[in-house]
Amino acid sequence: MNDIGPIITLVVVAAIAIFAIVVIARSIRIVPQAYSGVVERLGRYHKTLSPGLNLLVPFIDRLLPLVDMREQVVSFPPQPVITEDNLVVSIDTVVYFQVTDARAATYEINNYLGAVEQLTTTTLRNVVGGLNLEEALTSRDNINGQLRIVLDEATGKWGIRVSRVELKAIDPPLSIQDSMEKQMRAERDRRAAILTAEGTKQSAILEAEGARQASILKAEGDAKAAVLRAQGEAEAILTVFDAIHKGDPDPKLLGYQYLQMLPQLAEGASNKLWIIPSELTEALKGIGGAFTPKDGATGAPGTRTDLPG
């Protein structure tokens, strides 16, 4: 009997130690960051645990599964939706939401994720059902805004805030897709033809502008050249005139120069009328007098005759 006593004592001490460890383990709860825990005391809601170290009453308090308080992104499978013009389109949606109240998300709705999916589907059908296919394809922002407003209002009492709803894809029927592809191809061809015609037009305009500028520059060059030639001729005439007057020529020399210029005046095809200045007749008289013998001379023309003194 003396050997059994210590063994019983050891068993009791071990049982007490195990019980103490279990009590401590059930009393201490560590909640990770971005999570919240709902505590029930004797089956009723007691409090919501915040991140960090928390103490519970063993065997009285019960901690429910932790609730993720971060923003969540859920992509729902494609849903068939009938548009206003009786066409069935397949729409993929993505919902961004966040749990703001762990207690409401736990007790106000059984499965908030499934509830959000079903609510998104029904709201999407209501919104797109009032639009035709073209409006549905071109009004994504409007559809997203309406979905977010309806979902945020409906999920507010569940402790959920819907921040954004996006339509990933809107797939019309295959026959409509073929028609749209043909229409887009025709539109691209039309734009290509317009761009080609516009390019040809601009090219012709630039070529015409270039030709006009070239003609203007050529005309300006010819005009400047004519002006320079006229200035040169005027300076040459002034130089000759100054040289003649400085040399004090007699009428005979001037008449001889006039006669030399007559063939050049006759070269012009448009010269139909010649105007002979009066100085020319005087000069010709002087020249004629130079080749005519004086009075009393008996020698033949062209021979020198000495007159008596």
Beta strands, then each sheet from edge to edge (+ up, - down):
strand 1: 28-31
strand 2: 35-41
strand 3: 44-49
strand 4: 52-55
strand 5: 61-63
strand 6: 67-68
strand 7: 71-82
strand 8: 88-99
strand 9: 160-171
sheet 1: 1+ 4-
sheet 2: 3+ 2- 5+
sheet 3: 3+ 2- 6+
sheet 4: 7+ 8- 9+
end
